Amino acid sequence: MNRKEILEAANKAVHAEDMDHDYGKPEDNFATIAELWNTYLEAVFNDSECDVNVYLCSRDVAAMMILLKVARVASSIKDDNWVDIAGYAACGGEIDSYESVGIEARKIVEVAQRDSASKSKGEDE
């Protein structure tokens, strides 16, 4: 595939109606993935001796999915990986354009407040 074909395939993939129907809008789906990853990371690090406080958001999901595809590029030659990287980059860029200041910032504050309340509750016991 050439550059134009890769970008056209990515454009078709990120605008596919059945994709939105099956998974919802990318920004919503990525937010759900971020919450699940956050829950998982919280469980892993709470059970360890590490003191790590990580909060992932939708844009992180886009970036990490790109990294997943980069890992696949390192081990195989498949046009699909490049198409997916372009698609995830487009979704991540769009998420940045309207969520990073608004919705995502509020989520970060909410999580920080929840964590603070949780720590305070633990100290009271």
DRENZASE-955898 format. One record per atom (N, C-alpha, C): residue number from 1; atom name; x negated, y negated, z negated. Coordinates in steps of 0.02 Angstrom, whole numbers, always signed. Layout:
! residues N
[NUM; "CA"; [X; Y; Z]]
...
***
This chain:
! residues 125
[1; "N"; [-42; +59; +0]]
[1; "CA"; [+0; +0; +0]]
[1; "C"; [-44; -62; +0]]
[2; "N"; [-21; -114; +34]]
[2; "CA"; [-57; -177; +32]]
[2; "C"; [-24; -222; -21]]
[3; "N"; [-54; -281; -32]]
[3; "CA"; [-30; -327; -85]]
[3; "C"; [+44; -344; -76]]
[4; "N"; [+62; -360; -16]]
[4; "CA"; [+132; -379; -3]]
[4; "C"; [+179; -322; -20]]
[5; "N"; [+162; -262; +0]]
[5; "CA"; [+204; -203; -13]]
[5; "C"; [+210; -190; -88]]
[6; "N"; [+154; -197; -123]]
[6; "CA"; [+155; -186; -196]]
[6; "C"; [+201; -237; -229]]
[7; "N"; [+194; -301; -211]]
[7; "CA"; [+236; -352; -241]]
[7; "C"; [+309; -345; -222]]
[8; "N"; [+322; -325; -160]]
[8; "CA"; [+392; -313; -139]]
[8; "C"; [+423; -255; -177]]
[9; "N"; [+384; -202; -187]]
[9; "CA"; [+408; -144; -224]]
[9; "C"; [+421; -162; -297]]
[10; "N"; [+376; -202; -326]]
[10; "CA"; [+385; -225; -395]]
[10; "C"; [+447; -269; -400]]
[11; "N"; [+456; -314; -352]]
[11; "CA"; [+514; -358; -352]]
[11; "C"; [+578; -317; -348]]
[12; "N"; [+578; -268; -305]]
[12; "CA"; [+637; -224; -298]]
[12; "C"; [+650; -187; -364]]
[13; "N"; [+598; -163; -396]]
[13; "CA"; [+605; -125; -458]]
[13; "C"; [+632; -169; -515]]
[14; "N"; [+606; -229; -523]]
[14; "CA"; [+627; -271; -579]]
[14; "C"; [+696; -302; -567]]
[15; "N"; [+719; -302; -506]]
[15; "CA"; [+785; -329; -491]]
[15; "C"; [+836; -276; -475]]
[16; "N"; [+820; -213; -485]]
[16; "CA"; [+866; -158; -470]]
[16; "C"; [+926; -161; -517]]
[17; "N"; [+985; -162; -488]]
[17; "CA"; [+1046; -165; -529]]
[17; "C"; [+1054; -103; -573]]
[18; "N"; [+1035; -45; -546]]
[18; "CA"; [+1043; +16; -586]]
[18; "C"; [+994; +16; -646]]
[19; "N"; [+938; -18; -640]]
[19; "CA"; [+890; -23; -695]]
[19; "C"; [+922; -63; -752]]
[20; "N"; [+951; -120; -736]]
[20; "CA"; [+985; -159; -788]]
[20; "C"; [+1044; -120; -817]]
[21; "N"; [+1079; -85; -775]]
[21; "CA"; [+1137; -46; -798]]
[21; "C"; [+1114; +10; -845]]
[22; "N"; [+1060; +44; -827]]
[22; "CA"; [+1035; +100; -867]]
[22; "C"; [+1000; +79; -931]]
[23; "N"; [+961; +25; -927]]
[23; "CA"; [+919; +6; -984]]
[23; "C"; [+934; -63; -1013]]
[24; "N"; [+977; -101; -981]]
[24; "CA"; [+989; -170; -1003]]
[24; "C"; [+936; -215; -973]]
[25; "N"; [+941; -279; -989]]
[25; "CA"; [+893; -328; -964]]
[25; "C"; [+825; -313; -995]]
[26; "N"; [+771; -323; -955]]
[26; "CA"; [+704; -308; -981]]
[26; "C"; [+689; -342; -1048]]
[27; "N"; [+708; -406; -1054]]
[27; "CA"; [+692; -441; -1116]]
[27; "C"; [+727; -410; -1176]]
[28; "N"; [+788; -386; -1166]]
[28; "CA"; [+824; -353; -1221]]
[28; "C"; [+794; -284; -1235]]
[29; "N"; [+779; -247; -1182]]
[29; "CA"; [+749; -181; -1190]]
[29; "C"; [+680; -186; -1223]]
[30; "N"; [+640; -235; -1202]]
[30; "CA"; [+574; -244; -1232]]
[30; "C"; [+579; -264; -1305]]
[31; "N"; [+630; -304; -1322]]
[31; "CA"; [+640; -323; -1393]]
[31; "C"; [+657; -261; -1434]]
[32; "N"; [+698; -216; -1407]]
[32; "CA"; [+714; -154; -1442]]
[32; "C"; [+652; -111; -1451]]
[33; "N"; [+613; -105; -1398]]
[33; "CA"; [+550; -67; -1402]]
[33; "C"; [+505; -97; -1455]]
[34; "N"; [+499; -163; -1456]]
[34; "CA"; [+456; -196; -1505]]
[34; "C"; [+479; -181; -1576]]
[35; "N"; [+544; -183; -1588]]
[35; "CA"; [+570; -167; -1655]]
[35; "C"; [+553; -95; -1675]]
[36; "N"; [+561; -49; -1628]]
[36; "CA"; [+545; +21; -1642]]
[36; "C"; [+470; +30; -1656]]
[37; "N"; [+429; -2; -1616]]
[37; "CA"; [+357; +2; -1627]]
[37; "C"; [+339; -29; -1694]]
[38; "N"; [+370; -86; -1711]]
[38; "CA"; [+357; -118; -1775]]
[38; "C"; [+375; -72; -1833]]
[39; "N"; [+433; -39; -1828]]
[39; "CA"; [+454; +8; -1880]]
[39; "C"; [+404; +65; -1887]]
[40; "N"; [+382; +91; -1830]]
[40; "CA"; [+334; +145; -1831]]
[40; "C"; [+268; +122; -1863]]
[41; "N"; [+242; +65; -1841]]
[41; "CA"; [+179; +40; -1867]]
[41; "C"; [+183; +25; -1942]]
[42; "N"; [+241; -2; -1962]]
[42; "CA"; [+251; -16; -2033]]
[42; "C"; [+248; +49; -2074]]
[43; "N"; [+280; +101; -2049]]
[43; "CA"; [+279; +166; -2083]]
[43; "C"; [+209; +195; -2086]]
[44; "N"; [+174; +191; -2031]]
[44; "CA"; [+106; +219; -2028]]
[44; "C"; [+59; +182; -2076]]
[45; "N"; [+62; +116; -2074]]
[45; "CA"; [+15; +77; -2115]]
[45; "C"; [+36; +74; -2188]]
[46; "N"; [+100; +81; -2203]]
[46; "CA"; [+122; +84; -2273]]
[46; "C"; [+100; +148; -2306]]
[47; "N"; [+91; +201; -2267]]
[47; "CA"; [+69; +265; -2294]]
[47; "C"; [-6; +272; -2295]]
[48; "N"; [-41; +220; -2274]]
[48; "CA"; [-114; +223; -2274]]
[48; "C"; [-142; +172; -2324]]
[49; "N"; [-206; +172; -2330]]
[49; "CA"; [-238; +124; -2375]]
[49; "C"; [-255; +59; -2340]]
[50; "N"; [-235; +53; -2277]]
[50; "CA"; [-248; -7; -2238]]
[50; "C"; [-197; -61; -2257]]
[51; "N"; [-220; -122; -2260]]
[51; "CA"; [-175; -178; -2272]]
[51; "C"; [-169; -217; -2207]]
[52; "N"; [-125; -193; -2164]]
[52; "CA"; [-117; -222; -2098]]
[52; "C"; [-46; -250; -2092]]
[53; "N"; [-42; -312; -2068]]
[53; "CA"; [+23; -343; -2057]]
[53; "C"; [+28; -361; -1983]]
[54; "N"; [+64; -322; -1945]]
[54; "CA"; [+69; -332; -1873]]
[54; "C"; [+142; -342; -1855]]
[55; "N"; [+155; -390; -1811]]
[55; "CA"; [+222; -399; -1784]]
[55; "C"; [+218; -403; -1709]]
[56; "N"; [+249; -356; -1676]]
[56; "CA"; [+250; -355; -1603]]
[56; "C"; [+316; -385; -1579]]
[57; "N"; [+313; -420; -1522]]
[57; "CA"; [+373; -448; -1493]]
[57; "C"; [+378; -425; -1420]]
[58; "N"; [+429; -448; -1386]]
[58; "CA"; [+442; -427; -1317]]
[58; "C"; [+382; -436; -1271]]
[59; "N"; [+348; -492; -1278]]
[59; "CA"; [+290; -505; -1234]]
[59; "C"; [+234; -455; -1247]]
[60; "N"; [+228; -433; -1310]]
[60; "CA"; [+178; -382; -1326]]
[60; "C"; [+195; -316; -1292]]
[61; "N"; [+259; -300; -1289]]
[61; "CA"; [+280; -238; -1256]]
[61; "C"; [+260; -241; -1182]]
[62; "N"; [+273; -297; -1149]]
[62; "CA"; [+254; -305; -1079]]
[62; "C"; [+178; -295; -1071]]
[63; "N"; [+140; -328; -1114]]
[63; "CA"; [+67; -322; -1110]]
[63; "C"; [+43; -251; -1123]]
[64; "N"; [+72; -218; -1172]]
[64; "CA"; [+51; -151; -1189]]
[64; "C"; [+72; -100; -1136]]
[65; "N"; [+128; -111; -1104]]
[65; "CA"; [+147; -67; -1049]]
[65; "C"; [+100; -76; -990]]
[66; "N"; [+76; -138; -979]]
[66; "CA"; [+25; -149; -928]]
[66; "C"; [-38; -110; -946]]
[67; "N"; [-58; -112; -1009]]
[67; "CA"; [-117; -74; -1031]]
[67; "C"; [-108; +1; -1022]]
[68; "N"; [-48; +26; -1034]]
[68; "CA"; [-34; +96; -1022]]
[68; "C"; [-46; +113; -948]]
[69; "N"; [-22; +68; -904]]
[69; "CA"; [-31; +80; -832]]
[69; "C"; [-105; +73; -812]]
[70; "N"; [-141; +27; -844]]
[70; "CA"; [-213; +21; -831]]
[70; "C"; [-248; +85; -849]]
[71; "N"; [-229; +116; -905]]
[71; "CA"; [-259; +180; -925]]
[71; "C"; [-244; +233; -872]]
[72; "N"; [-185; +231; -843]]
[72; "CA"; [-169; +280; -790]]
[72; "C"; [-208; +266; -727]]
[73; "N"; [-220; +202; -712]]
[73; "CA"; [-261; +184; -654]]
[73; "C"; [-331; +213; -662]]
[74; "N"; [-356; +212; -723]]
[74; "CA"; [-423; +238; -737]]
[74; "C"; [-429; +312; -724]]
[75; "N"; [-373; +348; -727]]
[75; "CA"; [-377; +421; -720]]
[75; "C"; [-344; +448; -657]]
[76; "N"; [-312; +405; -618]]
[76; "CA"; [-280; +431; -557]]
[76; "C"; [-270; +375; -506]]
[77; "N"; [-261; +395; -444]]
[77; "CA"; [-248; +348; -391]]
[77; "C"; [-175; +357; -370]]
[78; "N"; [-134; +308; -391]]
[78; "CA"; [-63; +310; -375]]
[78; "C"; [-38; +239; -366]]
[79; "N"; [-6; +225; -310]]
[79; "CA"; [+20; +158; -297]]
[79; "C"; [+70; +137; -351]]
[80; "N"; [+107; +185; -377]]
[80; "CA"; [+158; +170; -427]]
[80; "C"; [+130; +132; -487]]
[81; "N"; [+69; +148; -507]]
[81; "CA"; [+39; +113; -565]]
[81; "C"; [+32; +39; -551]]
[82; "N"; [+8; +21; -491]]
[82; "CA"; [-1; -49; -473]]
[82; "C"; [+66; -84; -467]]
[83; "N"; [+116; -51; -440]]
[83; "CA"; [+183; -79; -435]]
[83; "C"; [+210; -93; -505]]
[84; "N"; [+203; -45; -550]]
[84; "CA"; [+227; -54; -618]]
[84; "C"; [+191; -110; -655]]
[85; "N"; [+125; -115; -645]]
[85; "CA"; [+87; -170; -676]]
[85; "C"; [+115; -237; -653]]
[86; "N"; [+127; -244; -588]]
[86; "CA"; [+155; -307; -562]]
[86; "C"; [+224; -319; -592]]
[87; "N"; [+265; -267; -597]]
[87; "CA"; [+331; -274; -626]]
[87; "C"; [+330; -294; -699]]
[88; "N"; [+287; -261; -738]]
[88; "CA"; [+281; -279; -809]]
[88; "C"; [+254; -350; -817]]
[89; "N"; [+208; -370; -774]]
[89; "CA"; [+182; -438; -777]]
[89; "C"; [+237; -489; -762]]
[90; "N"; [+279; -474; -713]]
[90; "CA"; [+334; -520; -696]]
[90; "C"; [+383; -525; -755]]
[91; "N"; [+399; -469; -785]]
[91; "CA"; [+445; -469; -843]]
[91; "C"; [+413; -507; -902]]
[92; "N"; [+350; -494; -915]]
[92; "CA"; [+316; -528; -970]]
[92; "C"; [+311; -603; -958]]
[93; "N"; [+297; -623; -897]]
[93; "CA"; [+294; -694; -881]]
[93; "C"; [+361; -728; -890]]
[94; "N"; [+414; -694; -870]]
[94; "CA"; [+481; -722; -879]]
[94; "C"; [+500; -726; -953]]
[95; "N"; [+483; -675; -990]]
[95; "CA"; [+495; -676; -1062]]
[95; "C"; [+459; -735; -1094]]
[96; "N"; [+396; -745; -1075]]
[96; "CA"; [+358; -802; -1101]]
[96; "C"; [+391; -869; -1086]]
[97; "N"; [+420; -874; -1026]]
[97; "CA"; [+447; -938; -1005]]
[97; "C"; [+506; -961; -1046]]
[98; "N"; [+544; -916; -1075]]
[98; "CA"; [+602; -939; -1112]]
[98; "C"; [+610; -910; -1182]]
[99; "N"; [+572; -859; -1199]]
[99; "CA"; [+580; -829; -1265]]
[99; "C"; [+526; -848; -1314]]
[100; "N"; [+466; -859; -1292]]
[100; "CA"; [+411; -867; -1339]]
[100; "C"; [+421; -925; -1387]]
[101; "N"; [+454; -977; -1364]]
[101; "CA"; [+465; -1034; -1408]]
[101; "C"; [+529; -1026; -1449]]
[102; "N"; [+580; -995; -1420]]
[102; "CA"; [+645; -991; -1453]]
[102; "C"; [+657; -928; -1491]]
[103; "N"; [+683; -878; -1457]]
[103; "CA"; [+706; -817; -1489]]
[103; "C"; [+649; -781; -1525]]
[104; "N"; [+592; -773; -1493]]
[104; "CA"; [+537; -736; -1523]]
[104; "C"; [+511; -772; -1586]]
[105; "N"; [+508; -839; -1583]]
[105; "CA"; [+485; -877; -1641]]
[105; "C"; [+532; -866; -1700]]
[106; "N"; [+597; -865; -1687]]
[106; "CA"; [+645; -853; -1741]]
[106; "C"; [+636; -783; -1769]]
[107; "N"; [+623; -734; -1726]]
[107; "CA"; [+613; -666; -1750]]
[107; "C"; [+552; -661; -1795]]
[108; "N"; [+499; -695; -1777]]
[108; "CA"; [+438; -694; -1818]]
[108; "C"; [+453; -722; -1887]]
[109; "N"; [+490; -778; -1889]]
[109; "CA"; [+508; -808; -1952]]
[109; "C"; [+552; -761; -1993]]
[110; "N"; [+601; -729; -1960]]
[110; "CA"; [+645; -683; -1995]]
[110; "C"; [+606; -624; -2024]]
[111; "N"; [+559; -597; -1986]]
[111; "CA"; [+519; -541; -2010]]
[111; "C"; [+476; -563; -2069]]
[112; "N"; [+446; -622; -2064]]
[112; "CA"; [+405; -647; -2118]]
[112; "C"; [+446; -657; -2182]]
[113; "N"; [+507; -683; -2173]]
[113; "CA"; [+551; -692; -2231]]
[113; "C"; [+571; -625; -2261]]
[114; "N"; [+586; -576; -2217]]
[114; "CA"; [+605; -509; -2241]]
[114; "C"; [+547; -478; -2279]]
[115; "N"; [+486; -483; -2250]]
[115; "CA"; [+428; -454; -2283]]
[115; "C"; [+415; -488; -2350]]
[116; "N"; [+423; -554; -2352]]
[116; "CA"; [+413; -590; -2414]]
[116; "C"; [+463; -569; -2467]]
[117; "N"; [+526; -563; -2447]]
[117; "CA"; [+579; -541; -2493]]
[117; "C"; [+566; -470; -2517]]
[118; "N"; [+543; -428; -2473]]
[118; "CA"; [+528; -358; -2490]]
[118; "C"; [+471; -354; -2540]]
[119; "N"; [+419; -394; -2529]]
[119; "CA"; [+362; -394; -2575]]
[119; "C"; [+382; -421; -2643]]
[120; "N"; [+425; -474; -2643]]
[120; "CA"; [+448; -503; -2706]]
[120; "C"; [+490; -452; -2745]]
[121; "N"; [+531; -415; -2709]]
[121; "CA"; [+573; -365; -2741]]
[121; "C"; [+529; -311; -2772]]
[122; "N"; [+476; -291; -2737]]
[122; "CA"; [+430; -240; -2762]]
[122; "C"; [+393; -263; -2824]]
[123; "N"; [+377; -327; -2828]]
[123; "CA"; [+342; -355; -2886]]
[123; "C"; [+388; -358; -2947]]
[124; "N"; [+454; -367; -2934]]
[124; "CA"; [+502; -371; -2989]]
[124; "C"; [+514; -305; -3022]]
[125; "N"; [+501; -251; -2988]]
[125; "CA"; [+517; -184; -3014]]
[125; "C"; [+464; -158; -3061]]
***
